[in-house]
Amino acid sequence: MKLHTGKLYWPDVPLTRVAAPNPLPRMDQFDVIIVGAGMSGMISAYRLSRAGHKVLLVDRQGVGTGSTAANTGLIQYMSDAGVHEYAKQIGPTMAKAFYLWSQEAVGTLADIARTLGPAPERAAQVTRSLLIATNKPSVGYLSREYEAQKKLKLDVALYEKEDLSKQRLKGLSALSTRPDLALNPYAFVHHMGAYAQQHHGLTILNGVRYVSHRQNKEGGLTITLARGKQHIKAQCPRLILATGYAPPKAVAHKLRHLELYTSYVVVTDVPDVDTPTLPAMLWEKKDAYTYVRNTFDGRLMIGGRDRKSSTLTAADARKNRGSLLRAAGTLVEGLNETAPTYSYAALFGESKDSLPYMGEDPEQPEVFIICGLGGNGTVYSAIASDIALDWMQGKNPRKAAQLFRIGR
Ligand SMILES: Cc1cc2nc3c(=O)[nH]c(=O)nc-3n(C[C@H](O)[C@H](O)[C@H](O)COP(=O)(O)OP(=O)(O)OC[C@H]3O[C@@H](n4cnc5c(N)ncnc54)[C@H](O)[C@@H]3O)c2cc1C
């Protein structure tokens, strides 16, 4: 299944560190095989290898080439649904645990970025977000969310229209959240991979696809992989399937809340020196919202216009270019409508209960599944790595991990 179409921005930013594939290793020496070298598979591969596990990471294409290359990289502890909404859905205790875990996960990502060190393409930068109300119902929503987050002692502030205007922003009010993270997701996964290869013995194979697995009578798994027409059998105690929005059959039927949307992104040219940078990453509180951020070279990256659709056509790549630029103009003052340099469309996974899937396969405890659905997929990928670490070490998961359980 095609995950994106059009001209992506992040893979065009030259990389200083590439997670290059290793030669084919002996296939019976690993503690765990991870399928999928996107954000989800890579964070777990990085953290598990750092914790001393012998990890093989395989991808049918290459590192970061799936949805991760299309990810616009607004990393926020706040999900599409506010904590006051989750409190109604899953109860206040679980909602609190979920949000505090998300905040911790942003910290985990920032810690990883610090360990990886600075790089010219700036893989990550700590920043804040502004959730902007552009209509009256959104204003009430933001006030309720502000109160709920303040109770959790999250670093949140509420701005009035006049405060926004001083920052050359439009809107009726806005909720400021921090610390959040601006990411170049493609560079980030490459840096993680290269670092873990060099320092923690991570093995990466590109062009190797997962075919199937079965439990051995004597314990452990036989995993069938393939490179072209060549089948490769691996013996391994554990398997992590982090295959993104197009999961293999063995996984797909366990993710019944998964719904696919098509999302659209444009990226403008490098601006001239007089163009002001945005004071934060911006997103809008309304359905089918628009979001805007600066890339590290000052471009505007604008996304949104999601519509329910699980297939991409070549025409999608250029759709919504004008409307995304106009929508950004309803959030930021003085935006010039120039023709974007990059535009693309990508599949985007949502879940009916606004929660991701990640955890042990209830039918096969040697298998762990990660599918980070919703606008906060990267934060969920980091949460998944916490659960995967406990799983590898035979520890009980945190109570809130049950929110994400497979097969729900
Ligand atoms: C347009 C867009 C904007 C987004 N913006 C944000 C954002 O601002 N913030 C945020 O947090 N999230 C965002 N996301 C979500 C984020 O991109 C995803 O959560 C994240 O990329 C998911 O990572 P993943 O590793 O699960 O999937 P992927 O990156 O798709 O990785 C899965 C990998 O598995 C491999 N694979 C699949 N099947 C097999 C197989 N059988 N054998 C071997 N390999 C296989 C694929 O090749 C792929 O590389 C956005 C997504 C899109 C599409």
The ligand as an ORCA input file, in Angstrom:
! r2SCAN-3c Opt
* xyz 0 1
  C       0.987     13.806      6.945
  C       1.325     13.299      8.294
  C       1.652     14.187      9.305
  C       1.941     13.709     10.567
  N       2.278     14.612     11.525
  C       2.560     14.192     12.766
  C       2.967     15.119     13.757
  O       3.050     16.318     13.507
  N       3.250     14.648     14.992
  C       3.188     13.308     15.289
  O       3.471     12.927     16.423
  N       2.810     12.404     14.354
  C       2.514     12.812     13.116
  N       2.174     11.907     12.158
  C       2.083     10.504     12.526
  C       3.415      9.827     12.416
  O       3.955     10.018     11.140
  C       3.228      8.350     12.640
  O       2.707      8.133     13.898
  C       4.543      7.644     12.569
  O       5.223      7.908     11.394
  C       4.260      6.206     12.633
  O       5.509      5.591     12.625
  P       5.526      4.081     12.366
  O       6.909      3.656     12.621
  O       4.450      3.416     13.134
  O       5.105      3.931     10.838
  P       6.011      4.072      9.517
  O       6.868      5.252      9.544
  O       5.093      3.899      8.365
  O       6.962      2.810      9.626
  C       6.522      1.487      9.381
  C       7.619      0.796      8.617
  O       7.277     -0.571      8.521
  C       7.718     -1.041      7.276
  N       6.935     -2.247      6.974
  C       5.604     -2.366      6.839
  N       5.262     -3.647      6.575
  C       6.427     -4.352      6.565
  C       6.735     -5.721      6.358
  N       5.796     -6.648      6.086
  N       8.035     -6.096      6.412
  C       9.027     -5.189      6.682
  N       8.770     -3.872      6.884
  C       7.488     -3.474      6.832
  C       7.452      0.100      6.310
  O       8.293      0.027      5.188
  C       7.763      1.316      7.188
  O       9.073      1.807      7.009
  C       1.905     12.334     10.857
  C       1.588     11.441      9.844
  C       1.316     11.897      8.569
  C       0.998     10.902      7.508
*
